[in-house]
């Protein structure tokens, strides 16, 4: 596999010059200065690629070329945004960047309730707690209809949790839930979230899934023409939040969408952490089912925690080998898929992977670090994953 590292651009506290020491050879990045729906320019792509190559690395995956809310909801600006998306794909292809990760999560990207939950070893980890999230939804956001999404006992627990928070804690919870990806929604207010929620009135899971298929029907032929690979990241967490539908939360969801637009250019990002929050998820089985369509892997681990609603468990970002996903079996399955591709003569036989959402460890605690993206925690994760790959290869 191609060992990659997510880098958020020139403002990332981790410098490109550090990555050869980390062990990564590829970079996963995006032009975060461009808002969703706007086109990426040749000049900006060229500049970013030159930075990466000057450090002796390669730009392996775009994560993400974001799908705008207008496309997800099929709003008034959809036609313009689709045209800009295609223009960005064409510009990336001109510069030799051929794998695009994206997601179709409504409004919020990945969602957590704590970014620095203390761990017994002295470090910190990101965490999701459904009671705290319900406290945000019911008492801070005060979303209309929110009470219908929580059982009475959970409503009571959320009220108690909210009452126990001071203003600082409530503010921290709000910023944590809204923020998502580092820097993505830093300027959003609660009113911004409420306004965006209204754009999903009347959009249920079936409608949102069809909107995703409609989007792919427009952009996948472009990807085929450009010899590019599109790979959808799963919902994180893999269940509904804020009353919004989510349609890429399970193997069944992927099967539906991959069958609907049945071409190798329409593929999957396997995120073992996101999908692994569901106790029924079988990561090696996912690889065996969808292997030819897996174009990118996020090899991270989560540990499910007790929750008042078993269908929506709490979870912790665990060390890469210590969560609920069998990482050894998953990597072995991915390497079997790579061998199968090599035997077929596929040029894209090597699958880009990256460690994801590491815990803050050691010196991470004393340096500036983006939530979920510490240097040492992810470096530990990459080292562990590389060890598994070396062992699997040696056994082959």
C-alpha positions in Angstrom: 0.0 0.0 0.0 1.0 3.6 -0.5 1.8 5.1 2.9 0.3 8.6 3.1 -0.2 11.4 5.5 -3.0 14.0 5.6 -1.6 17.5 5.4 -3.9 20.6 5.6 -1.6 22.9 3.6 0.9 25.6 4.5 -0.9 26.5 7.8 -0.8 22.9 9.0 1.3 22.7 12.2 3.0 19.5 10.8 5.4 20.6 8.1 6.0 18.7 4.9 9.7 18.5 5.7 8.8 16.4 8.7 7.0 13.6 6.7 10.1 11.7 5.4 11.0 11.2 9.1 7.5 10.0 9.8 7.8 7.4 7.1 5.1 8.6 4.7 5.8 8.8 1.0 2.5 10.2 -0.2 0.4 13.3 0.8 -3.4 13.5 1.1 -4.5 17.2 0.9 -7.0 19.7 -0.5 -7.3 23.3 -1.4 -9.2 24.3 1.7 -9.1 28.0 0.7 -11.8 27.3 -1.9 -15.3 27.1 -0.6 -17.4 24.2 -1.6 -19.0 24.8 -5.0 -16.2 27.0 -6.3 -13.7 25.7 -9.0 -10.1 24.9 -8.2 -7.6 26.7 -10.4 -4.6 25.3 -12.3 -2.4 27.8 -10.6 -3.4 26.8 -7.1 -3.2 23.1 -7.9 0.2 23.5 -9.5 1.5 25.5 -6.5 0.3 22.9 -4.0 1.8 20.0 -6.0 5.1 21.8 -6.3 5.2 22.2 -2.5 4.7 18.5 -2.0 7.2 17.4 -4.6 9.8 19.8 -3.3 9.7 17.9 -0.1 10.3 14.6 -2.0 6.7 13.4 -1.7 3.9 12.8 -4.1 0.3 14.1 -4.0 -1.6 10.8 -4.0 -5.2 11.7 -3.0 -7.4 14.8 -2.9 -9.3 14.8 0.3 -11.6 16.3 -0.2 -13.0 17.9 -3.4 -16.1 18.8 -1.4 -19.6 18.3 -2.6 -21.6 21.5 -1.9 -24.8 21.6 0.0 -26.5 22.8 -3.2 -25.5 19.5 -4.9 -26.6 17.4 -1.9 -30.0 19.1 -1.7 -30.3 19.8 -5.5 -30.7 23.5 -4.7 -30.8 26.5 -7.0 -27.0 26.7 -7.5 -26.6 23.0 -8.3 -25.9 23.4 -12.0 -23.2 25.9 -11.5 -21.6 23.8 -8.7 -21.7 20.7 -10.8 -19.9 22.6 -13.6 -17.3 23.8 -11.2 -16.8 20.3 -9.8 -16.1 19.0 -13.3 -13.8 21.9 -14.0 -11.9 21.1 -10.8 -11.6 17.4 -11.8 -10.2 18.3 -15.2 -7.7 20.7 -13.6 -6.5 18.0 -11.2 -6.2 15.5 -14.0 -4.0 17.9 -15.9 -1.6 17.9 -13.0 -1.6 14.1 -12.6 -3.8 13.9 -9.5 -6.2 11.1 -10.1 -7.9 9.9 -6.8 -10.6 12.1 -5.3 -12.1 11.4 -1.9 -15.4 13.1 -1.0 -18.4 12.6 1.3 -22.1 13.1 1.1 -22.8 13.9 4.8 -25.5 16.6 5.2 -24.3 19.9 6.7 -21.8 18.6 9.2 -18.7 16.5 8.5 -17.4 14.2 11.2 -19.0 14.9 14.5 -17.5 14.6 18.0 -18.5 15.9 21.5 -15.0 16.1 22.9 -11.7 16.6 21.1 -9.4 16.1 24.0 -10.9 13.4 26.3 -8.2 12.4 28.9 -6.9 8.9 28.6 -5.4 6.6 31.3 -2.0 6.8 29.7 -1.9 10.6 30.0 -2.7 11.5 26.4 -6.1 12.6 25.0 -8.4 11.3 22.3 -11.5 12.5 20.5 -14.8 11.1 21.7 -18.5 11.0 20.9 -21.1 10.8 23.6 -24.8 10.6 22.6 -26.0 12.2 25.9 -23.8 15.2 25.4 -24.8 15.4 21.8 -28.5 15.3 22.8 -27.8 18.1 25.3 -26.5 20.2 22.4 -29.4 19.3 20.1 -32.2 19.8 22.7 -30.9 22.6 24.9 -28.3 24.6 22.9 -29.4 24.4 19.3 -33.0 23.9 20.4 -33.8 22.2 17.1 -37.6 21.9 16.4 -38.7 18.3 16.6 -35.5 17.2 18.3 -37.5 15.6 21.2 -38.8 13.0 18.6 -35.2 11.7 18.1 -34.5 10.8 21.8 -36.3 8.5 24.2 -37.6 10.0 27.4 -34.8 8.6 29.5 -32.2 10.1 27.2 -34.0 13.4 27.2 -33.7 13.4 31.0 -30.1 12.5 30.9 -29.4 15.2 28.4 -31.2 17.8 30.6 -29.0 16.8 33.5 -25.8 16.9 31.5 -26.8 20.4 30.2 -27.5 21.6 33.7 -24.1 20.4 34.9 -22.3 22.5 32.2 -21.2 26.0 32.9 -21.1 28.5 30.1 -17.6 27.6 29.1 -18.4 23.9 28.8 -21.5 24.7 26.7 -19.5 26.9 24.4 -16.9 24.2 24.0 -19.5 21.6 23.2 -21.1 23.9 20.6 -17.8 24.6 18.9 -16.8 20.9 18.9 -20.0 19.8 17.3 -20.2 22.5 14.7 -16.5 22.5 13.7 -16.1 19.2 11.9 -12.9 19.2 9.9 -10.2 21.6 11.1 -11.1 25.1 9.9 -14.1 24.0 7.9 -16.9 25.7 9.9 -15.1 27.9 12.3 -17.3 30.9 11.4 -20.6 29.2 11.8 -23.1 30.3 14.4 -26.1 28.3 15.8 -28.3 30.3 13.4 -26.2 29.2 10.5 -26.8 25.6 11.4 -30.5 26.2 11.9 -30.7 27.9 8.4 -28.9 24.9 6.8 -31.2 22.4 8.5 -34.2 24.1 6.8 -32.7 23.3 3.4 -33.2 19.6 4.2 -37.0 19.9 4.8 -38.6 17.1 2.8 -35.4 15.3 2.1 -35.5 11.8 3.5 -32.9 9.0 3.1 -34.3 7.8 -0.1 -34.2 11.3 -1.6 -30.7 12.0 -0.4 -29.5 8.7 -1.8 -31.0 9.5 -5.2 -29.3 12.9 -5.1 -26.0 11.1 -4.5 -26.7 8.8 -7.4 -27.7 11.8 -9.6 -24.4 13.5 -8.7 -22.4 10.4 -9.5 -24.3 10.0 -12.8 -23.0 13.5 -13.8 -19.4 13.3 -12.6 -18.5 9.6 -13.0 -18.4 9.7 -16.9 -15.9 12.6 -16.5 -13.8 10.5 -14.1 -13.9 7.7 -16.7 -12.8 10.0 -19.5 -10.0 11.4 -17.3 -8.9 8.0 -15.9 -9.7 9.2 -12.4 -11.1 7.4 -9.3 -13.8 8.8 -7.1 -14.2 7.3 -3.6 -16.9 8.2 -1.2 -16.1 8.4 2.5 -18.6 6.9 4.9 -20.8 8.8 7.3 -19.1 9.6 10.6 -20.6 8.5 12.9 -22.7 6.0 10.8 -26.1 7.1 12.0 -28.5 10.0 11.8 -27.8 13.2 13.7 -29.9 16.4 13.9 -32.7 14.6 12.3 -30.8 14.5 9.0 -30.6 11.4 6.8 -27.3 9.7 6.2 -26.9 7.3 3.3 -23.3 5.9 3.4 -23.3 4.3 6.8 -23.1 0.6 6.0 -21.9 -2.1 3.5 -25.5 -2.2 2.2 -25.4 1.5 1.5 -22.2 1.1 -0.5 -23.6 -1.8 -2.4 -26.6 0.2 -3.4 -24.7 3.2 -4.6 -21.8 1.2 -6.3 -24.4 -0.9 -8.1 -26.4 2.1 -9.2 -23.4 3.6 -11.0 -21.5 0.5 -11.8 -18.0 1.4 -13.0 -14.6 1.2 -11.3 -14.4 5.0 -11.4 -17.1 5.1 -8.8 -15.6 3.7 -5.7 -15.3 3.7 -1.9 -13.0 5.1 0.7 -12.8 2.4 3.4 -12.7 4.2 6.7 -12.5 1.4 9.3 -13.1 3.9 12.2 -16.3 5.4 10.8 -17.9 2.2 9.7 -16.5 0.3 12.7 -18.7 2.2 15.1 -21.5 -0.1 14.0 -21.1 -3.4 15.8 -22.3 -5.4 12.8 -19.5 -4.0 10.5 -17.1 -6.6 9.1 -14.1 -4.7 7.7 -12.4 -7.7 6.0 -15.7 -8.7 4.6 -16.2 -5.2 3.2 -12.8 -5.6 1.4 -13.8 -9.0 0.0 -17.1 -7.6 -1.2 -16.0 -4.3 -2.7 -12.2 -4.7 -3.1 -12.0 -3.7 -6.8 -13.8 -0.5 -6.0 -11.8 0.5 -2.9 -9.5 3.4 -4.0 -8.4 4.8 -0.6 -8.2 3.5 3.0 -8.4 5.4 6.3 -6.9 2.8 8.7 -8.1 4.1 12.1 -9.8 2.4 15.0 -12.7 3.3 17.3 -13.8 1.7 20.5 -17.5 1.6 21.1 -18.7 2.9 24.5 -21.9 2.4 26.5 -24.8 4.5 25.2 -28.5 5.0 26.2 -29.3 4.1 22.6 -27.6 0.9 21.3 -28.3 1.9 17.7 -26.2 5.1 18.3 -23.2 4.1 20.4 -20.7 6.4 21.9 -17.1 5.8 20.8 -13.6 6.8 21.4 -10.8 7.3 18.9 -8.7 4.3 20.0 -5.0 3.5 19.3 -4.8 2.0 15.8 -4.5 -1.6 17.0 -6.7 -1.4 20.1 -10.2 -0.7 18.9 -13.1 -2.8 17.7 -11.8 -3.3 14.1 -9.5 -6.3 13.5 -6.8 -4.2 11.8 -4.6 -7.2 11.0 -7.3 -9.1 9.1 -8.3 -5.9 7.4 -4.8 -5.1 6.1 -4.3 -8.7 5.1 -7.5 -8.5 3.0 -6.4 -5.2 1.4 -3.1 -6.7 0.5 -4.8 -9.7 -1.0 -6.8 -7.3 -3.1 -3.6 -5.5 -4.2 -2.2 -8.9 -5.3 -5.3 -9.7 -7.2 -5.1 -6.3 -9.0 -1.5 -6.9 -9.9 -2.3 -10.3 -11.4 -5.0 -8.5 -13.5 -2.5 -5.9 -14.7 -4.3 -3.0 -13.1 -2.2 0.2 -13.1 -3.9 1.2 -9.8 -3.0 -1.9 -7.9 -1.5 -0.1 -5.0 -4.1 1.3 -2.6 -3.3 4.6 -0.9 -3.8 4.5 2.9 -3.2 6.8 5.8 -3.4 6.6 9.6 -6.3 8.8 10.8 -7.4 10.6 14.0 -4.5 9.7 16.2 -4.5 10.3 20.0 -2.5 13.2 21.3 0.6 11.7 22.9 3.9 12.9 24.5 5.0 16.1 22.8 1.7 16.5 21.0 0.3 17.9 24.2 2.8 20.8 24.2 2.5 21.8 20.5 -0.2 23.3 18.4 -2.2 20.4 16.9 -5.4 20.3 14.8 -8.1 18.2 16.5 -7.7 14.6 15.5 -4.4 15.2 13.6 -1.5 15.2 16.1 2.0 14.4 14.8 3.1 11.8 17.3 -0.2 10.0 17.7 -0.5 9.5 14.0 3.1 8.6 13.7 2.6 5.8 16.2 -0.4 4.7 14.2 1.5 4.7 10.9 4.3 2.7 12.5 1.9 0.1 13.8 0.2 -0.2 10.5 3.5 -0.5 8.6 4.5 -3.3 11.0 1.3 -5.2 10.1 2.0 -4.7 6.4 5.6 -6.0 6.8 4.4 -9.0 8.7 1.7 -9.9 6.2 4.1 -9.5 3.3 6.7 -11.7 5.0 4.1 -14.5 5.4 3.0 -14.3 1.8 
